[in-house]
Amino acid sequence: MGARYIFPNMENRFSREFLSEPYQPCCQDWFRGPSNTAFVSNPSRAPDFNPIENVWAAMSKYMYEDHTRNRGAVVNNALQALERLCLKPIDQMKFLLMLALAAAAVGEHLHGGHKHSSSNGVPVDDRQGDSEYHFSWRHDGRKTYTWDGANQYCGNLGSGWQGISIGTHQEDSLVRNAIIEDKLPWIWTSGHIRNHGFAWASGEEFVGLNWSHTGGNHRPQPDNREGNEHCLGVLNNVYGDDIKWHDIACHHDKGIICERKVQVHG
């Protein structure tokens, strides 16, 4: 029962407000069972006695544990909490209105909120040189994709968007910083086997800037360990090797950094 979860260390004493008509019948029957519950006559104003405040507190704790990174995730978490509440439609409307206001207020300040928007309205999380970057996990509820699916995600953002092509040490540092900041285990790039060697979707020269010295078979990368490791991902210390490039079978699921070249006017 939610009340026992929300108030695990309190004696059984609750406001009558919690048992008021909107919360019937599921809550009242439980409280009137063999729980030795004592009731406070007047509605309590203290957060300790207010279930909705405790729901928000639990959600806030979850978000600050790095599970929530954008307004979409705020909404998803709140809706999950809403499903556990015994609310009538009018109370749900009030809850959702409060949720919308909260999401608007805090969404931009959550860890991972985007910094800019591109000319076509796509959220841009970083910029470097003549490139804009969009971090998929910050905007899709942290979904993961196969290599094909991840690069299709980038293409669906609009003209010019594709998986990242890491052409410089500075760009590799951008990827590294994103992985560290958002505590990711791995991401996809646009790197893919083509004509017996790796190539970038952008067509720029492929330079193996950051291949790992080890992998699942303790061999330098790329090693095609699974026999079909045709896609390039960046792994976060999976083999005790820091943040490095690995050739990976393309069916594995990961987020991706998308890149778009823009016209720079000097």
Backbone as JSON, one array per atom type, in Angstrom:
{
  "sequence": "MGARYIFPNMENRFSREFLSEPYQPCCQDWFRGPSNTAFVSNPSRAPDFNPIENVWAAMSKYMYEDHTRNRGAVVNNALQALERLCLKPIDQMKFLLMLALAAAAVGEHLHGGHKHSSSNGVPVDDRQGDSEYHFSWRHDGRKTYTWDGANQYCGNLGSGWQGISIGTHQEDSLVRNAIIEDKLPWIWTSGHIRNHGFAWASGEEFVGLNWSHTGGNHRPQPDNREGNEHCLGVLNNVYGDDIKWHDIACHHDKGIICERKVQVHG",
  "N": [[0.85, -1.19, 0.0], [0.53, 2.22, -0.82], [0.62, 4.21, 1.2], [1.94, 3.04, 3.36], [4.4, 2.74, 2.21], [5.1, 5.39, 1.71], [5.09, 6.51, 4.27], [7.01, 5.01, 5.99], [8.21, 4.94, 8.54], [6.61, 6.17, 10.38], [4.19, 6.49, 13.03], [0.88, 5.1, 12.89], [-0.91, 7.47, 11.95], [-3.01, 9.68, 10.48], [-4.2, 12.37, 8.4], [-7.65, 13.26, 8.1], [-8.17, 14.32, 5.69], [-6.77, 12.89, 3.83], [-8.33, 10.69, 3.63], [-10.57, 11.59, 2.43], [-13.45, 12.1, 0.27], [-12.57, 12.04, -2.55], [-10.66, 10.01, -2.55], [-11.85, 7.6, -2.15], [-12.98, 4.29, -3.22], [-10.83, 2.81, -2.48], [-8.77, 3.53, -0.67], [-9.94, 4.17, 1.83], [-11.08, 1.75, 2.8], [-8.85, 0.21, 3.29], [-7.52, 1.64, 5.35], [-9.39, 1.41, 7.35], [-9.18, -1.12, 8.16], [-7.55, -3.75, 10.06], [-5.49, -2.0, 11.29], [-5.02, -0.35, 13.4], [-5.29, 2.42, 13.16], [-5.05, 5.85, 13.87], [-6.86, 8.9, 13.62], [-6.43, 12.25, 12.54], [-8.26, 15.15, 13.33], [-8.45, 17.57, 11.85], [-7.5, 18.75, 8.56], [-4.18, 18.07, 7.75], [-1.35, 20.2, 7.61], [1.3, 19.79, 7.5], [4.12, 18.63, 5.65], [4.9, 16.0, 6.23], [2.53, 14.75, 6.71], [1.18, 14.88, 4.41], [0.3, 13.22, 1.64], [0.68, 13.76, -1.15], [2.8, 15.54, -1.16], [4.8, 13.86, -0.31], [4.93, 12.08, -2.42], [5.95, 13.79, -4.41], [8.41, 14.3, -3.2], [9.61, 11.77, -3.28], [9.78, 11.45, -6.05], [11.49, 13.57, -6.66], [13.85, 12.75, -5.39], [14.44, 10.51, -6.94], [14.92, 11.75, -9.41], [17.19, 13.31, -8.86], [19.04, 11.36, -8.58], [20.09, 11.01, -10.99], [18.41, 9.86, -12.88], [16.68, 11.35, -14.31], [16.57, 13.64, -16.91], [15.43, 15.5, -18.58], [12.49, 17.44, -19.51], [10.59, 15.72, -20.55], [11.16, 13.33, -19.24], [10.54, 14.08, -16.64], [7.77, 14.3, -16.81], [7.09, 11.63, -17.47], [7.92, 10.24, -15.15], [6.24, 11.42, -13.25], [3.73, 10.67, -14.17], [3.84, 7.94, -13.77], [3.8, 7.91, -10.99], [1.28, 9.0, -10.63], [-0.38, 6.98, -11.54], [-0.43, 5.3, -9.39], [-1.93, 6.5, -7.52], [-5.12, 6.99, -5.91], [-7.12, 8.61, -7.52], [-9.83, 10.69, -8.56], [-11.09, 11.78, -11.81], [-11.18, 14.68, -11.79], [-9.3, 15.3, -9.84], [-7.06, 14.21, -10.97], [-6.76, 15.94, -13.12], [-6.08, 18.3, -11.78], [-3.66, 17.47, -10.67], [-2.14, 16.98, -12.99], [-2.03, 19.53, -14.07], [-0.51, 20.84, -12.12], [1.78, 19.34, -12.47], [2.51, 20.05, -15.11], [3.17, 22.75, -14.75], [5.31, 22.47, -12.96], [7.11, 20.99, -14.51], [7.66, 22.79, -16.55], [8.89, 24.76, -15.07], [11.2, 23.58, -13.95], [12.39, 22.08, -15.91], [14.37, 23.08, -17.72], [16.49, 23.32, -16.04], [17.25, 20.88, -15.15], [19.67, 18.26, -14.94], [21.33, 17.93, -17.91], [19.63, 19.38, -19.54], [18.88, 20.99, -22.67], [21.02, 23.3, -24.41], [20.81, 25.02, -26.6], [18.99, 25.69, -29.64], [18.74, 24.34, -32.9], [18.54, 25.68, -36.28], [16.29, 24.47, -37.3], [14.84, 23.91, -35.08], [15.66, 21.74, -33.54], [16.82, 20.41, -30.49], [19.98, 21.42, -29.31], [22.81, 20.24, -27.82], [25.5, 20.73, -27.58], [28.18, 22.6, -29.07], [30.78, 22.81, -31.49], [33.35, 24.17, -33.31], [32.31, 24.04, -36.63], [30.14, 22.47, -36.12], [27.08, 21.19, -34.76], [25.69, 19.46, -31.96], [23.61, 16.84, -30.87], [22.38, 15.1, -28.17], [21.06, 12.04, -27.92], [19.89, 10.65, -25.72], [19.14, 12.56, -23.92], [16.76, 13.53, -24.74], [14.87, 11.67, -25.46], [13.89, 10.13, -23.42], [15.92, 8.46, -22.58], [16.16, 6.27, -24.29], [17.42, 3.36, -26.05], [19.16, 2.11, -28.97], [19.66, -0.06, -31.82], [22.59, 0.01, -33.96], [21.78, 0.78, -36.54], [19.2, 1.77, -35.94], [19.86, 3.88, -34.2], [21.31, 5.64, -35.84], [19.33, 6.18, -37.66], [17.59, 7.56, -36.01], [19.05, 9.94, -35.73], [18.96, 10.84, -38.42], [16.25, 11.32, -38.64], [15.95, 13.68, -37.3], [16.15, 15.75, -39.04], [17.2, 17.67, -41.94], [20.6, 17.28, -42.71], [21.38, 16.15, -40.29], [23.15, 13.54, -38.74], [24.72, 10.5, -37.46], [27.46, 10.99, -35.18], [30.67, 11.91, -36.45], [33.86, 11.38, -35.59], [36.4, 13.36, -35.85], [38.59, 14.74, -34.85], [40.88, 15.26, -32.09], [39.81, 17.08, -30.33], [37.08, 16.82, -30.81], [36.73, 14.2, -30.03], [37.2, 14.55, -27.32], [34.93, 16.01, -26.66], [32.97, 14.04, -26.9], [33.85, 12.3, -24.91], [33.52, 13.93, -22.62], [30.74, 14.23, -22.58], [29.9, 11.61, -22.06], [31.02, 11.19, -19.53], [29.8, 13.25, -18.02], [27.07, 12.59, -18.15], [27.08, 10.08, -17.19], [27.19, 7.65, -18.74], [27.25, 4.28, -20.0], [28.02, 3.68, -22.57], [28.05, 4.69, -26.08], [26.76, 5.01, -29.44], [28.41, 5.77, -32.57], [28.69, 7.2, -35.89], [30.41, 5.55, -37.15], [31.32, 2.82, -39.25], [31.91, -0.34, -40.8], [33.18, -0.25, -44.06], [33.97, -1.18, -47.25], [36.08, -2.85, -46.34], [37.22, -1.44, -44.27], [36.94, 0.97, -41.55], [34.65, 3.71, -41.71], [33.36, 7.07, -41.73], [30.05, 8.49, -41.52], [29.93, 11.06, -42.49], [31.78, 11.17, -44.5], [34.27, 12.22, -44.15], [37.83, 11.85, -43.64], [38.78, 8.83, -42.07], [40.31, 8.49, -39.06], [41.96, 6.6, -36.72], [41.64, 7.61, -33.82], [41.28, 6.91, -31.14], [41.23, 4.16, -30.47], [40.75, 1.34, -28.35], [43.18, -0.39, -26.34], [42.52, -2.9, -25.65], [40.05, -5.55, -25.14], [37.18, -7.77, -25.15], [38.57, -10.13, -25.64], [41.02, -9.44, -24.78], [42.53, -8.12, -26.66], [43.96, -5.64, -28.89], [41.85, -3.07, -30.23], [40.41, -2.4, -33.48], [38.98, -5.71, -33.23], [37.16, -7.53, -34.14], [35.81, -9.46, -32.58], [33.36, -10.9, -32.22], [32.87, -11.68, -34.76], [31.15, -10.26, -36.34], [31.48, -7.57, -35.9], [30.86, -4.74, -36.88], [30.36, -2.1, -36.39], [30.99, 1.09, -34.84], [31.45, 1.93, -31.54], [31.61, 3.93, -28.53], [32.95, 3.09, -25.52], [32.58, 3.13, -21.97], [34.98, 2.54, -20.02], [34.57, -0.21, -19.92], [36.21, -2.41, -20.15], [38.15, -1.87, -18.29], [39.64, 0.14, -19.43], [39.43, 2.89, -19.65], [37.74, 5.56, -21.41], [37.03, 4.55, -24.48], [37.32, 3.7, -28.03], [35.56, 1.04, -29.63], [35.13, -1.77, -31.78], [31.98, -3.12, -32.51], [29.3, -5.46, -32.49], [26.5, -4.74, -34.51], [23.91, -5.04, -33.58], [23.6, -4.49, -30.94], [22.3, -2.35, -28.29], [22.27, 1.15, -27.86], [22.56, 4.64, -26.9], [23.05, 7.68, -28.86], [25.23, 10.21, -30.2], [24.28, 12.82, -32.19], [25.18, 14.66, -35.11], [25.5, 17.77, -36.83], [26.54, 19.68, -39.53], [27.09, 23.15, -39.78], [26.72, 26.34, -41.39], [29.31, 28.56, -41.03], [29.72, 31.9, -40.39], [32.12, 34.29, -40.86]],
  "CA": [[0.0, 0.0, 0.0], [1.37, 3.39, -0.98], [0.8, 4.98, 2.43], [2.98, 2.4, 4.16], [5.68, 3.03, 1.56], [5.41, 6.81, 1.86], [5.32, 6.79, 5.68], [7.44, 3.72, 6.55], [8.72, 5.01, 9.91], [5.7, 6.95, 11.2], [3.09, 5.76, 13.62], [-0.28, 5.14, 12.02], [-1.73, 8.63, 12.26], [-3.18, 10.36, 9.21], [-5.24, 13.37, 8.29], [-8.9, 12.83, 7.46], [-8.14, 14.81, 4.32], [-6.28, 11.81, 2.99], [-9.41, 9.73, 3.47], [-11.75, 12.29, 1.96], [-14.22, 11.44, -0.78], [-11.88, 11.73, -3.8], [-9.78, 8.87, -2.46], [-12.64, 6.4, -1.95], [-13.13, 3.5, -2.0], [-9.69, 1.91, -2.26], [-7.94, 3.9, 0.48], [-10.67, 4.13, 3.1], [-11.24, 0.38, 3.27], [-7.57, -0.28, 3.83], [-7.24, 2.28, 6.63], [-10.35, 0.99, 8.36], [-8.89, -2.51, 8.49], [-6.89, -3.99, 11.36], [-4.19, -1.31, 11.29], [-4.94, 0.5, 14.59], [-5.03, 3.76, 12.67], [-5.65, 7.01, 14.54], [-7.11, 9.94, 12.64], [-6.38, 13.64, 12.95], [-9.56, 15.73, 12.99], [-8.36, 18.62, 10.84], [-6.51, 18.48, 7.51], [-2.82, 18.38, 8.16], [-0.6, 21.08, 6.71], [2.71, 19.39, 7.5], [4.46, 17.72, 4.55], [4.97, 14.62, 6.69], [1.19, 14.19, 6.72], [0.58, 15.17, 3.11], [0.79, 12.2, 0.72], [1.16, 14.25, -2.45], [4.13, 16.09, -0.94], [5.74, 12.75, -0.23], [5.1, 11.59, -3.79], [6.89, 14.7, -5.06], [9.73, 14.1, -2.6], [10.16, 10.53, -3.83], [10.14, 11.72, -7.43], [12.67, 14.44, -6.67], [15.01, 11.92, -5.06], [14.73, 9.69, -8.12], [15.49, 12.6, -10.45], [18.54, 13.74, -8.5], [19.93, 10.21, -8.71], [20.5, 11.01, -12.39], [17.52, 9.13, -13.75], [15.85, 12.3, -15.04], [17.45, 14.59, -17.56], [14.7, 16.48, -19.37], [11.11, 17.61, -19.1], [9.85, 14.52, -20.89], [11.35, 12.35, -18.17], [9.77, 14.56, -15.49], [6.38, 13.93, -17.06], [6.96, 10.17, -17.38], [8.01, 9.85, -13.75], [5.05, 11.88, -12.55], [2.59, 9.85, -14.59], [3.95, 6.66, -13.07], [3.32, 8.12, -9.63], [-0.15, 9.24, -10.71], [-1.08, 5.7, -11.7], [-0.5, 4.62, -8.09], [-2.81, 7.26, -6.65], [-6.54, 6.72, -6.08], [-7.68, 9.92, -7.79], [-10.89, 10.86, -9.53], [-10.61, 12.57, -12.96], [-10.93, 16.08, -11.48], [-8.04, 15.38, -9.1], [-6.01, 13.94, -11.94], [-6.55, 17.17, -13.88], [-5.32, 19.21, -10.93], [-2.31, 16.93, -10.56], [-1.44, 17.17, -14.26], [-1.76, 20.95, -14.2], [0.64, 21.11, -11.26], [2.9, 18.7, -13.13], [2.93, 20.86, -16.25], [3.85, 23.93, -14.23], [6.59, 22.06, -12.39], [8.01, 20.59, -15.59], [8.09, 24.02, -17.22], [9.76, 25.52, -14.18], [12.48, 22.94, -13.63], [12.92, 21.28, -17.0], [15.59, 23.6, -18.3], [17.58, 23.29, -15.06], [17.63, 19.52, -14.84], [20.93, 17.81, -15.52], [21.15, 17.48, -19.27], [18.75, 20.22, -20.33], [19.64, 21.43, -23.82], [21.54, 24.65, -24.3], [20.46, 25.81, -27.75], [18.19, 25.01, -30.65], [19.23, 24.55, -34.25], [17.65, 26.49, -37.1], [15.03, 23.75, -37.52], [14.19, 23.67, -33.79], [16.18, 20.55, -32.87], [17.65, 20.78, -29.33], [21.42, 21.28, -29.51], [23.42, 20.09, -26.51], [26.85, 21.27, -27.58], [28.68, 23.09, -30.35], [32.24, 22.86, -31.61], [33.68, 24.5, -34.68], [31.14, 24.22, -37.49], [29.21, 21.36, -35.86], [26.15, 21.16, -33.64], [25.56, 18.09, -31.46], [22.37, 16.5, -30.17], [22.58, 13.87, -27.41], [19.74, 11.4, -28.02], [19.36, 10.2, -24.42], [18.6, 13.7, -23.17], [15.53, 14.01, -25.36], [13.97, 10.56, -25.83], [13.66, 9.27, -22.26], [17.05, 7.54, -22.44], [15.99, 5.06, -25.09], [18.61, 2.85, -26.72], [18.86, 1.67, -30.32], [20.71, -0.7, -32.59], [23.35, 1.02, -34.7], [20.91, 1.31, -37.61], [18.15, 2.57, -35.33], [20.43, 5.1, -33.65], [21.62, 6.56, -36.92], [18.05, 6.62, -38.2], [17.13, 8.6, -35.08], [19.71, 11.19, -36.12], [18.42, 11.28, -39.69], [14.89, 11.8, -38.46], [15.96, 15.02, -36.74], [16.01, 16.71, -40.13], [18.26, 17.81, -42.93], [21.97, 17.47, -42.26], [21.7, 15.43, -39.05], [23.59, 12.14, -38.86], [25.54, 10.1, -36.33], [28.69, 11.76, -35.07], [31.93, 11.49, -37.05], [34.87, 11.93, -34.67], [37.53, 13.61, -36.73], [39.69, 15.42, -34.17], [41.0, 14.97, -30.66], [38.86, 17.95, -29.63], [35.75, 16.21, -30.93], [36.75, 13.01, -29.16], [37.07, 15.04, -25.95], [33.52, 16.36, -26.49], [32.27, 12.77, -26.65], [34.28, 11.83, -23.59], [32.91, 14.76, -21.59], [29.31, 13.91, -22.53], [29.77, 10.3, -21.41], [31.32, 11.37, -18.11], [28.8, 14.13, -17.41], [25.78, 11.92, -18.07], [27.3, 8.75, -16.59], [26.75, 6.65, -19.71], [28.17, 3.15, -20.17], [28.47, 3.58, -23.97], [27.22, 5.34, -27.1], [27.09, 4.75, -30.84], [28.83, 6.82, -33.5], [28.32, 6.82, -37.27], [31.45, 4.69, -37.7], [30.81, 1.55, -39.77], [32.78, -0.99, -41.78], [32.84, -0.01, -45.46], [35.12, -1.52, -48.1], [37.14, -3.49, -45.55], [37.77, -0.55, -43.25], [35.93, 1.83, -40.94], [34.41, 5.0, -42.36], [32.36, 7.92, -41.09], [28.91, 8.85, -42.36], [30.19, 12.37, -43.09], [32.7, 11.04, -45.61], [35.6, 12.73, -43.83], [38.84, 10.81, -43.46], [38.72, 8.1, -40.81], [41.58, 8.36, -38.35], [41.69, 5.87, -35.48], [42.21, 8.46, -32.77], [41.12, 6.5, -29.74], [40.93, 2.74, -30.31], [41.22, 0.76, -27.1], [44.27, -1.37, -26.43], [42.05, -4.2, -25.17], [38.63, -5.82, -25.34], [36.72, -9.0, -24.54], [39.62, -11.15, -25.79], [42.29, -8.81, -24.37], [43.29, -7.77, -27.87], [43.73, -4.26, -29.33], [40.69, -2.83, -31.1], [39.27, -3.32, -33.64], [39.42, -7.1, -33.3], [36.07, -8.34, -34.7], [35.74, -10.62, -31.68], [32.14, -11.68, -32.44], [32.77, -12.05, -36.17], [30.29, -9.32, -37.06], [31.61, -6.29, -35.21], [31.01, -3.82, -38.01], [29.95, -0.76, -36.0], [31.92, 1.7, -33.9], [30.88, 2.56, -30.36], [32.54, 4.42, -27.52], [32.61, 2.42, -24.27], [33.07, 3.8, -20.77], [35.77, 1.73, -19.09], [33.97, -1.55, -19.82], [37.29, -3.39, -20.01], [39.19, -1.24, -17.5], [40.49, 0.81, -20.42], [39.0, 4.28, -19.74], [36.71, 5.78, -22.43], [37.75, 4.2, -25.7], [36.58, 3.18, -29.18], [35.53, -0.42, -29.82], [34.24, -2.31, -32.82], [30.89, -3.78, -31.8], [28.22, -5.98, -33.33], [25.59, -3.61, -34.69], [22.59, -5.28, -33.0], [23.55, -4.02, -29.55], [21.51, -1.13, -28.11], [22.95, 2.27, -27.21], [22.2, 5.97, -27.36], [23.96, 8.18, -29.89], [25.4, 11.64, -30.41], [24.02, 13.21, -33.57], [25.98, 15.82, -35.51], [25.05, 18.51, -38.01], [27.43, 20.75, -39.93], [26.39, 24.4, -40.02], [27.5, 27.37, -42.08], [29.91, 29.51, -40.12], [29.99, 33.18, -41.03], [33.18, 34.97, -40.16]],
  "C": [[0.88, 1.23, 0.0], [1.63, 4.12, 0.31], [1.88, 4.36, 3.3], [4.35, 2.65, 3.54], [6.08, 4.49, 1.81], [5.77, 7.16, 3.29], [5.86, 5.55, 6.39], [7.81, 3.78, 8.03], [7.82, 5.82, 10.84], [4.67, 6.06, 11.86], [1.86, 5.99, 12.75], [-1.22, 6.28, 12.41], [-1.81, 9.49, 11.0], [-4.3, 11.39, 9.27], [-6.49, 12.78, 7.66], [-8.93, 13.28, 6.0], [-7.7, 13.71, 3.36], [-7.36, 10.78, 2.71], [-10.68, 10.39, 2.95], [-12.3, 11.65, 0.7], [-13.46, 11.15, -2.07], [-11.05, 10.47, -3.76], [-10.53, 7.57, -2.15], [-12.69, 5.62, -3.25], [-11.84, 2.79, -1.59], [-8.91, 2.24, -0.99], [-8.68, 3.74, 1.8], [-10.78, 2.72, 3.65], [-9.97, -0.14, 3.9], [-7.3, 0.31, 5.21], [-8.19, 1.82, 7.73], [-10.18, -0.47, 8.74], [-8.16, -2.6, 9.81], [-5.52, -3.34, 11.44], [-4.02, -0.39, 12.49], [-4.64, 1.95, 14.23], [-5.76, 4.8, 13.51], [-5.78, 8.12, 13.52], [-7.04, 11.32, 13.27], [-7.64, 14.32, 12.46], [-9.46, 16.71, 11.83], [-7.33, 18.24, 9.78], [-5.12, 18.93, 7.94], [-2.15, 19.27, 7.13], [0.88, 20.66, 6.62], [3.0, 18.45, 6.35], [4.52, 16.26, 4.97], [3.6, 13.95, 6.65], [0.51, 14.33, 5.35], [1.09, 14.2, 2.06], [1.33, 12.74, -0.58], [2.54, 14.88, -2.32], [5.17, 14.99, -0.9], [5.96, 12.1, -1.58], [6.1, 12.47, -4.53], [8.29, 14.52, -4.51], [10.4, 12.85, -3.15], [10.6, 10.73, -5.27], [11.4, 12.56, -7.52], [13.93, 13.65, -6.37], [15.43, 11.08, -6.26], [15.42, 10.52, -9.2], [16.93, 12.98, -10.13], [19.53, 12.58, -8.46], [20.29, 9.98, -10.17], [19.65, 10.13, -13.27], [16.7, 10.07, -14.63], [16.71, 13.4, -15.62], [16.72, 15.59, -18.44], [13.25, 16.5, -18.95], [10.26, 16.39, -19.44], [9.96, 13.46, -19.81], [10.62, 12.77, -16.9], [8.32, 14.1, -15.62], [6.18, 12.43, -16.9], [6.99, 9.7, -15.94], [6.76, 10.24, -12.98], [3.84, 11.03, -12.92], [2.64, 8.47, -13.94], [3.47, 6.78, -11.64], [1.8, 8.3, -9.62], [-0.94, 7.95, -10.8], [-1.26, 4.98, -10.38], [-1.43, 5.34, -7.12], [-4.27, 6.95, -6.96], [-7.28, 8.02, -6.33], [-8.83, 9.85, -8.78], [-10.38, 11.76, -10.66], [-10.32, 14.03, -12.62], [-9.63, 16.25, -10.73], [-6.86, 15.1, -10.01], [-5.71, 15.2, -12.76], [-5.75, 18.17, -13.07], [-3.86, 18.77, -10.83], [-1.51, 17.21, -11.83], [-1.13, 18.64, -14.51], [-0.55, 21.33, -13.36], [1.9, 20.52, -11.88], [3.42, 19.54, -14.28], [3.68, 22.1, -15.8], [5.22, 23.59, -13.68], [7.59, 21.71, -13.49], [8.53, 21.81, -16.33], [9.1, 24.78, -16.39], [11.13, 24.91, -14.04], [13.13, 22.27, -14.82], [14.23, 21.77, -17.55], [16.78, 23.5, -17.35], [17.97, 21.88, -14.67], [18.93, 19.18, -15.54], [20.68, 17.3, -16.92], [20.2, 18.32, -20.07], [19.52, 20.83, -21.49], [19.97, 22.91, -23.72], [21.02, 25.55, -25.41], [19.44, 25.04, -28.58], [18.78, 25.32, -32.01], [18.2, 25.35, -35.04], [16.32, 25.8, -37.37], [14.38, 23.32, -36.2], [14.67, 22.45, -33.05], [17.04, 20.99, -31.67], [19.12, 20.47, -29.6], [22.09, 21.3, -28.14], [24.85, 20.61, -26.44], [27.18, 21.74, -28.99], [30.19, 23.09, -30.32], [32.57, 23.13, -33.06], [32.43, 24.76, -35.5], [30.11, 23.11, -37.29], [28.32, 21.67, -34.66], [25.94, 19.71, -33.24], [24.28, 17.94, -30.64], [22.59, 15.15, -29.5], [21.24, 13.16, -27.26], [19.12, 11.13, -26.66], [18.77, 11.34, -23.6], [17.21, 14.11, -23.65], [14.54, 12.9, -25.71], [13.68, 9.63, -24.66], [14.7, 8.2, -22.09], [16.81, 6.21, -23.16], [17.33, 4.64, -25.68], [18.2, 2.2, -28.03], [19.99, 0.78, -30.84], [21.47, 0.39, -33.35], [22.49, 1.63, -35.8], [19.84, 2.22, -37.03], [18.66, 3.89, -34.79], [20.73, 6.11, -34.74], [20.36, 7.02, -37.65], [17.43, 7.7, -37.32], [17.74, 9.94, -35.47], [19.14, 11.72, -37.43], [17.03, 11.86, -39.57], [14.82, 13.2, -37.83], [15.8, 16.09, -37.82], [17.25, 16.78, -41.0], [19.61, 18.06, -42.29], [22.36, 16.71, -41.02], [22.08, 13.99, -39.36], [24.4, 11.79, -37.62], [26.89, 10.81, -36.35], [29.85, 11.08, -35.8], [33.04, 12.16, -36.25], [36.17, 12.12, -35.43], [38.74, 14.24, -36.07], [39.75, 14.99, -32.71], [40.04, 15.85, -29.85], [37.45, 17.38, -29.67], [35.66, 14.95, -30.08], [36.61, 13.41, -27.7], [35.63, 15.46, -25.66], [32.71, 15.12, -26.18], [32.6, 12.26, -25.25], [33.57, 12.61, -22.48], [31.42, 14.47, -21.46], [29.07, 12.59, -21.8], [30.0, 10.42, -19.91], [30.21, 12.15, -17.42], [27.48, 13.41, -17.18], [25.88, 10.48, -17.6], [26.78, 7.63, -17.49], [27.74, 5.49, -19.77], [28.76, 3.09, -21.58], [27.57, 4.4, -24.87], [27.64, 4.81, -28.47], [27.67, 6.0, -31.49], [28.32, 6.43, -34.89], [29.33, 5.87, -37.88], [30.94, 3.3, -38.05], [31.8, 0.98, -40.77], [32.27, -0.72, -43.19], [34.09, -0.28, -46.3], [36.34, -1.95, -47.27], [37.81, -2.56, -44.55], [36.66, 0.32, -42.67], [35.86, 3.16, -41.68], [33.34, 5.75, -41.56], [31.24, 8.26, -42.06], [29.15, 10.17, -43.09], [31.07, 12.29, -44.32], [34.08, 11.57, -45.32], [36.55, 11.57, -43.54], [38.7, 10.15, -42.09], [40.13, 7.96, -40.25], [41.28, 7.71, -37.01], [42.3, 6.56, -34.28], [42.24, 7.8, -31.41], [40.71, 5.03, -29.61], [41.5, 2.23, -28.99], [42.35, -0.23, -27.36], [43.81, -2.78, -26.05], [40.55, -4.35, -25.45], [38.26, -7.14, -24.69], [37.72, -10.13, -24.61], [41.0, -10.6, -25.44], [43.17, -8.49, -25.55], [43.0, -6.33, -28.25], [42.54, -4.19, -30.29], [41.14, -2.16, -32.4], [39.76, -4.76, -33.8], [38.36, -8.05, -33.86], [35.86, -9.62, -33.89], [34.52, -11.5, -31.95], [31.97, -12.1, -33.9], [31.91, -11.13, -36.99], [30.32, -7.94, -36.41], [31.92, -5.19, -36.22], [30.68, -2.38, -37.66], [30.86, -0.24, -34.89], [31.15, 2.37, -32.77], [31.98, 3.05, -29.44], [32.08, 3.86, -26.18], [33.29, 3.12, -23.1], [33.7, 2.79, -19.82], [35.21, 0.32, -18.9], [35.03, -2.61, -19.58], [38.46, -2.81, -19.21], [40.15, -0.43, -18.34], [40.14, 2.29, -20.6], [37.91, 4.39, -20.84], [37.36, 5.65, -23.79], [36.8, 3.7, -26.79], [36.67, 1.67, -29.23], [34.7, -0.74, -31.06], [33.25, -3.25, -32.13], [29.89, -4.32, -32.81], [27.07, -4.98, -33.34], [24.21, -3.82, -34.06], [22.49, -4.84, -31.55], [22.84, -2.67, -29.47], [22.28, -0.08, -27.33], [22.28, 3.58, -27.65], [23.23, 6.45, -28.37], [24.07, 9.69, -29.78], [25.19, 11.91, -31.89], [24.78, 14.51, -33.87], [25.39, 16.46, -36.77], [26.04, 19.62, -38.29], [26.61, 22.01, -40.24], [27.32, 25.39, -40.72], [28.01, 28.37, -41.06], [30.24, 30.79, -40.88], [31.04, 33.94, -40.22], [33.24, 36.45, -40.49]]
}
